[in-house]
Amino acid sequence: MQKINKNVILALLSLTSLVFLLFQLYNYKFYLSKNGAVFSKVRGSQSGQHSTRWHVVRKFLGLISSHNIPVYLIDPLILGLVDKDIEQIRSSSDVPSPECKYFCAPRDFTTFALLDKTWKHEIGLFRTAEKMGFQWLKIINKDPRLDGIDDLSGIEIPLHYIFKLSSHAIHLVVFYERSGNYLWHGPLRLKQHMDRKFVPFQKLHFGRYPGAYEKPELLLVSIDDLKVQIPKNPSSFLEEMSHSRFLECRYREAQAFVQLYPDDASLDVVEFRKRAKSLLHLAALILNSLGVKFWLSSGTCLGWYRQCNVIPYSKDVDLGVFIRDYKADIIPAFQKAGLPLKHKFGKVEDSLELSFQGEDDVKLDIFFFYEEDDHIWNGGTQAKSGKKFKYLFPKFTLCWTEFIELKVHVPCETLQYVETNYGPDWKVPVKMWDWKSSPYNVQYSGVWPVDEWDDVIQIY
């Protein structure tokens, strides 16, 4: 038997190992070309995981561009960085970027927005996305725009899309236009069958709550050599985002209320509600133009929360304003709009209250709220006696809602706010209401000095 040459065997083994290694490198290169490069000389000094984020965003922008889908960047982390350099970015949009400064910033997601009415063909998008290596997830939920006292539609619409590639994900938030002429996005609620480990959902910036926004003016810029639309004023958008939480009207509970206490559908009530709606819209226009933040208060807030409508026997519209937001222009602005001042009680330092006369017998009451260490209060004054009253509330924050086709604020802690004012039986209509004794949170607060009456008790 011929003796086997050990050197030949060693050479064959080495050659086999080299071929196998080259085969592995070829397959790895093929994987990267499909799923996004991990290293990029184009991105300057950035490499590894940082570069992966940029490549995923680039692929996503290519995906939506191929389907003519107009999206814009709303990622708060990136917009925060962009805002610091916004003037430089605007002036050098066509100059190549020396390094990846924004899209390579550490984060799990990059967030974009999509206006629903600008796009309808999702099946083709998903097919293309899969060919490019993306995994995707679609989140749907009911369309609140179709709900009302008479009908709860239950029709579902797309609210969020997530496209995942390599170790990064794109969160696409769908915005819908609503009747109050604003944009709304829904919450992100996973169905039971969905993979809760698909991405770290708890880190998402949008979706924990519904949100309401003004329609943004957009600007096309180049960020890290990628053309993308952003809100023209990133800092304003970020400020709006921090106060965007939205509460839906409780139509199901309103239906139950109307079944127990049938609504008055008389012509007088229909006309009153029409005038109250017009008055509220005008008041919102005036206060918004002055930059004065306000919310639905007292009976108007109760009507929204309890029956999604103006209480038919209330005869007025009630708004709340923090005294820190008071402006001397308020009274002349309302008068110029055709709403004469009916009375002015209190003073800026203590218990200020304004009342304006609307059309016919409908009036607008604006209550100013004062903040203490552990509570908030507004004041009341009895004109004939000079007696003072306080209405104490636990501290609250403000959320957006839609009420009679208007985007308007309400206390986020609405139940607590209503119960504090109207007690545990707030669900039961009370037509005979005395502002000095009926509220659960009213306190006697002394008497105005007689020498101040001319200033603190003004009736017109």
C-alpha positions in Angstrom: 0.0 0.0 0.0 1.4 3.4 -1.1 2.3 5.7 1.7 0.1 8.9 2.0 2.1 12.1 1.8 1.2 14.2 4.9 2.1 17.5 3.2 -0.4 16.9 0.4 -3.2 16.1 2.9 -2.3 19.3 4.8 -2.4 21.4 1.6 -5.8 19.9 0.6 -7.3 20.7 4.0 -6.0 24.3 3.9 -7.4 24.7 0.4 -10.7 23.3 1.5 -10.9 25.7 4.5 -10.0 28.7 2.3 -12.8 27.8 -0.2 -15.3 27.4 2.6 -14.2 30.8 4.1 -14.6 32.5 0.7 -18.0 31.0 0.4 -19.1 32.3 3.8 -17.8 35.8 2.9 -19.8 35.8 -0.3 -23.0 34.8 1.4 -22.4 37.4 4.1 -21.9 40.1 1.4 -25.2 38.9 -0.3 -27.0 39.2 3.0 -25.8 42.8 3.6 -26.8 43.8 0.1 -30.3 42.7 0.9 -30.7 43.9 4.5 -28.7 47.1 4.6 -24.9 47.5 4.9 -23.5 47.5 8.4 -20.4 49.6 7.4 -20.4 52.6 5.2 -17.5 54.6 3.9 -20.1 57.1 2.5 -21.1 58.1 6.1 -17.7 59.5 7.1 -16.6 58.4 10.5 -19.8 56.5 11.4 -19.8 52.7 11.2 -21.4 49.6 12.7 -24.8 50.0 14.4 -24.7 53.8 13.7 -24.5 53.3 10.0 -27.2 50.6 10.0 -29.7 53.2 11.2 -28.8 55.5 8.3 -29.1 52.7 5.8 -32.5 51.6 7.1 -33.8 55.1 6.8 -32.3 55.5 3.3 -34.0 52.2 2.3 -37.3 53.2 3.8 -37.2 56.6 2.0 -36.5 54.8 -1.2 -39.5 52.4 -0.5 -42.0 55.2 0.0 -40.6 57.3 -2.9 -41.2 54.3 -5.2 -44.8 54.4 -4.3 -45.2 58.2 -4.3 -46.1 58.3 -0.6 -45.5 61.8 1.0 -44.2 61.3 4.6 -42.5 63.8 6.9 -40.1 63.3 9.8 -41.6 63.7 13.3 -39.0 61.8 15.3 -38.5 63.9 18.5 -34.9 62.9 19.0 -33.8 63.8 15.5 -35.9 67.0 15.4 -34.4 68.1 18.6 -30.9 67.8 17.0 -32.1 69.4 13.8 -33.6 72.3 15.6 -30.3 73.3 17.0 -28.8 73.5 13.5 -32.0 74.5 11.6 -30.5 77.6 10.0 -27.4 75.8 8.8 -29.5 72.9 7.4 -31.8 75.3 5.5 -28.8 77.2 4.0 -26.7 74.2 3.1 -29.4 71.7 1.9 -27.4 70.7 -1.2 -24.0 70.5 0.4 -22.7 67.0 1.1 -22.6 66.1 4.7 -19.1 65.2 6.1 -20.5 62.9 8.7 -23.7 61.2 9.8 -24.8 63.5 12.6 -28.6 63.0 12.9 -29.9 59.7 11.5 -27.0 57.9 13.1 -27.9 59.1 16.6 -28.6 56.2 19.0 -32.2 55.2 19.0 -34.4 52.1 18.4 -36.8 53.8 16.0 -37.0 56.5 13.4 -40.5 58.1 13.3 -42.3 59.5 10.3 -45.9 60.7 9.7 -48.3 60.0 6.9 -51.5 61.9 6.1 -54.1 59.2 5.4 -55.8 61.0 2.5 -52.6 61.1 0.5 -52.2 57.4 0.2 -54.4 54.3 -0.2 -52.4 51.4 -1.8 -50.8 49.6 1.1 -50.7 46.1 -0.4 -48.2 47.1 -3.1 -46.1 48.8 -0.5 -46.0 45.7 1.7 -44.9 43.5 -1.2 -42.1 45.9 -2.2 -41.1 46.2 1.5 -40.7 42.5 1.8 -38.6 42.3 -1.4 -36.3 44.9 0.1 -35.9 42.8 3.3 -38.3 44.6 5.6 -40.6 42.9 8.0 -43.8 44.9 8.7 -46.6 45.2 11.2 -49.9 47.0 10.8 -51.9 48.3 13.8 -55.6 49.1 13.3 -58.4 50.3 15.6 -61.8 51.9 15.4 -62.4 55.1 13.6 -63.8 57.6 16.2 -64.8 60.1 13.5 -67.7 57.8 12.6 -69.0 57.6 16.2 -72.0 59.6 17.5 -74.8 59.5 20.0 -77.0 57.6 17.5 -74.3 55.2 16.2 -71.1 53.5 17.3 -69.7 52.3 13.9 -66.9 50.0 15.1 -65.2 50.5 11.7 -61.5 50.0 11.9 -58.8 52.0 10.2 -54.9 51.8 10.0 -53.3 53.8 12.8 -49.7 52.8 12.8 -47.2 50.9 10.6 -43.9 49.5 11.7 -41.2 48.5 9.2 -38.2 46.6 10.7 -34.9 45.9 8.9 -31.7 44.6 10.6 -31.7 46.1 14.1 -33.6 49.2 13.4 -37.3 50.0 12.8 -39.3 52.7 11.2 -42.5 53.8 13.0 -45.0 55.3 10.5 -47.8 57.2 12.3 -51.0 57.8 10.3 -52.6 61.2 10.8 -56.3 61.8 10.0 -58.0 65.1 9.4 -61.0 65.7 11.7 -64.0 68.1 11.6 -62.3 70.6 13.9 -59.8 71.3 11.1 -56.9 69.6 12.9 -54.9 66.3 12.6 -55.4 63.4 14.9 -53.5 60.1 15.4 -54.8 57.1 17.3 -53.3 55.0 20.1 -51.2 52.0 19.4 -53.0 49.0 20.8 -51.8 45.5 19.9 -54.3 42.8 19.1 -54.0 39.5 21.0 -52.5 37.6 18.1 -49.7 40.2 17.5 -46.1 39.6 18.3 -45.3 41.8 21.3 -41.6 41.2 20.8 -41.6 42.5 17.3 -40.0 45.8 18.5 -39.7 47.4 22.0 -43.1 49.0 21.8 -42.8 50.7 25.2 -40.1 52.9 23.7 -42.3 54.4 21.0 -42.7 58.1 21.2 -46.2 58.1 19.5 -49.0 55.8 20.3 -49.3 55.5 24.1 -52.1 58.1 23.8 -54.1 59.5 20.9 -52.8 63.0 19.9 -54.1 66.1 18.3 -52.0 68.6 16.2 -52.4 71.6 14.0 -51.6 71.0 10.3 -47.9 71.6 10.0 -46.1 73.6 7.3 -43.4 71.4 5.9 -39.9 72.1 4.7 -37.9 69.9 2.3 -34.3 69.6 3.5 -31.2 67.4 3.2 -30.2 65.7 6.4 -27.2 63.4 6.4 -27.4 63.5 2.5 -31.0 62.2 2.6 -33.9 64.4 1.3 -36.7 64.5 3.8 -39.6 66.7 4.8 -39.7 68.1 8.3 -42.0 70.6 10.2 -40.9 74.1 9.2 -40.5 75.0 12.8 -39.2 71.9 14.7 -39.2 73.6 18.1 -42.9 74.5 17.8 -43.8 70.9 16.7 -41.8 69.5 19.7 -43.7 71.9 22.1 -47.0 70.9 20.5 -46.1 67.2 20.9 -45.5 67.6 24.6 -49.1 68.7 25.1 -50.8 66.7 22.4 -52.7 64.1 24.4 -56.3 63.7 23.2 -59.4 62.4 24.9 -62.3 61.1 22.9 -65.8 62.0 23.7 -67.5 59.1 25.6 -70.3 58.3 23.1 -71.1 54.9 24.7 -71.7 56.5 28.1 -73.6 59.4 26.4 -75.9 56.9 24.8 -76.6 55.3 28.2 -77.3 58.7 29.7 -79.8 59.7 26.9 -81.6 56.4 27.4 -82.1 57.2 31.1 -82.8 60.9 30.5 -84.2 61.5 27.0 -82.8 64.6 25.3 -85.0 67.6 24.8 -85.4 68.0 21.1 -87.6 71.0 21.1 -87.0 73.9 18.7 -85.9 76.2 21.5 -83.2 73.7 22.6 -82.0 73.2 19.0 -81.7 77.0 18.6 -80.0 77.4 22.0 -77.4 74.7 21.2 -76.8 76.3 17.8 -76.1 79.7 19.4 -73.9 78.1 22.1 -71.8 76.4 19.5 -71.4 79.6 17.5 -70.4 81.5 20.8 -67.9 78.8 21.7 -66.3 78.8 18.3 -66.0 82.6 18.4 -64.6 82.6 21.9 -62.0 80.0 20.8 -61.0 82.1 17.8 -60.5 85.2 19.9 -58.6 83.5 22.7 -56.4 81.5 20.3 -55.6 84.7 18.4 -54.4 86.2 21.7 -52.4 83.1 22.7 -54.5 82.5 25.8 -54.9 78.8 26.7 -58.4 77.9 27.9 -60.5 74.8 28.6 -64.1 73.7 29.0 -65.2 74.3 32.6 -68.2 74.0 34.8 -71.4 73.0 33.1 -69.9 73.0 29.6 -67.2 70.5 30.7 -70.0 68.4 32.4 -72.0 68.4 29.2 -69.0 67.2 27.1 -68.1 64.5 29.6 -71.6 63.3 30.4 -73.6 63.6 27.2 -71.1 64.8 24.4 -73.3 67.9 24.0 -74.2 71.3 25.5 -76.6 70.8 28.4 -79.9 72.2 27.1 -80.9 74.1 30.3 -77.5 75.6 31.1 -78.1 78.8 29.1 -74.4 79.7 29.0 -70.9 78.6 27.9 -68.2 78.2 30.6 -64.5 78.4 30.0 -61.5 78.2 32.4 -58.2 80.1 32.1 -55.2 80.1 34.3 -54.6 83.6 35.8 -51.0 83.4 34.6 -52.4 83.4 31.0 -54.5 86.5 31.6 -54.0 89.4 29.1 -55.5 92.9 29.3 -56.4 92.5 25.6 -59.1 90.0 26.4 -61.9 92.4 27.1 -61.4 94.7 24.2 -60.9 91.7 21.8 -64.3 90.3 22.8 -66.0 93.7 22.6 -64.5 94.2 19.1 -66.0 90.9 18.1 -69.5 92.0 19.1 -69.6 90.5 22.6 -70.2 93.2 25.1 -68.9 92.8 28.7 -71.9 91.9 30.9 -70.0 91.9 34.3 -66.5 91.8 35.7 -66.0 90.5 39.2 -62.8 90.4 41.3 -59.4 91.6 40.1 -56.4 90.0 38.5 -54.8 89.4 41.9 -58.0 87.7 43.4 -61.1 85.9 42.0 -61.3 87.5 38.6 -64.3 86.5 36.5 -65.6 87.9 33.2 -69.0 87.4 31.6 -69.8 88.5 28.0 -73.2 88.7 26.4 -73.7 86.5 23.3 -76.6 86.3 21.0 -80.1 86.5 22.6 -79.9 85.0 26.2 -76.7 83.0 25.8 -73.7 84.3 27.7 -70.0 83.4 28.0 -68.4 83.1 31.4 -64.7 83.0 31.8 -63.4 81.8 35.2 -59.8 82.5 36.1 -58.0 79.8 38.1 -55.3 80.4 40.7 -52.7 77.8 41.6 -51.6 77.1 45.2 -49.1 74.5 46.5 -51.6 71.7 46.7 -54.7 72.8 44.8 -56.2 75.2 42.2 -59.2 77.5 42.7 -61.4 80.0 41.0 -63.5 82.7 42.7 -67.1 83.9 42.7 -68.6 87.1 43.8 -72.2 88.0 44.9 -72.9 91.4 43.5 -75.6 92.6 46.0 -73.6 91.7 49.1 -70.0 91.7 48.1 -69.6 88.1 49.5 -66.7 86.1 48.1 -66.6 82.4 47.3 -63.9 79.9 46.3 -64.2 76.7 44.3 -61.3 74.3 45.1 -60.0 71.7 42.6 -57.2 69.2 42.8 -54.4 70.1 40.4 -55.0 68.9 36.8 -53.4 68.9 33.4 -55.0 69.8 30.0 -55.8 67.5 27.1 -57.3 68.1 23.7 -60.7 66.9 22.7 -63.3 67.5 20.0 -66.5 69.2 21.1 -69.2 70.4 18.7 -66.7 70.4 15.8 -64.0 72.3 17.7 -60.6 71.2 18.9 -60.6 72.4 22.5 -58.9 71.7 25.9 -60.5 69.8 28.8 -58.9 68.7 32.1 -57.2 65.4 31.5 -58.4 64.2 34.9 -62.0 65.0 33.8 -63.8 62.6 36.1 -62.0 64.0 39.2 -62.7 67.6 37.9 -66.4 66.9 37.4 -66.9 65.0 40.7 -65.1 67.7 42.6 -67.5 70.3 41.2 -70.7 68.3 41.0 -70.3 65.5 43.5 -70.8 61.8 43.2 -74.3 62.2 41.6 -73.0 64.2 38.7 -74.7 61.8 36.3 -78.1 62.9 37.5 -79.4 66.1 35.8 -80.0 69.0 38.2 -82.0 71.9 36.6 -82.2 74.1 39.7 -78.6 75.1 40.4 -77.4 77.7 42.9 -73.8 78.8 42.2 -73.3 79.8 45.8 -74.5 76.6 47.5 -75.0 73.7 45.0 -71.3 73.0 44.0 -69.6 70.4 46.2 -66.3 72.4 46.2 -67.6 75.8 47.2 -66.2 77.7 50.2 -67.2 81.0 51.7 -64.3 83.3 51.4 -65.2 86.6 53.2 -66.5 89.9 51.9 -64.9 92.4 49.5 -64.1 95.7 51.4 -66.7 98.3 50.6 -64.1 100.8 49.3 -63.2 98.2 46.6 -66.7 97.5 45.3 -66.5 99.9 42.4 -63.4 98.0 41.1 -64.3 94.4 41.9 -68.1 94.5 41.2 -68.7 95.9 37.8 -72.1 95.2 36.1 -73.0 96.5 32.6 
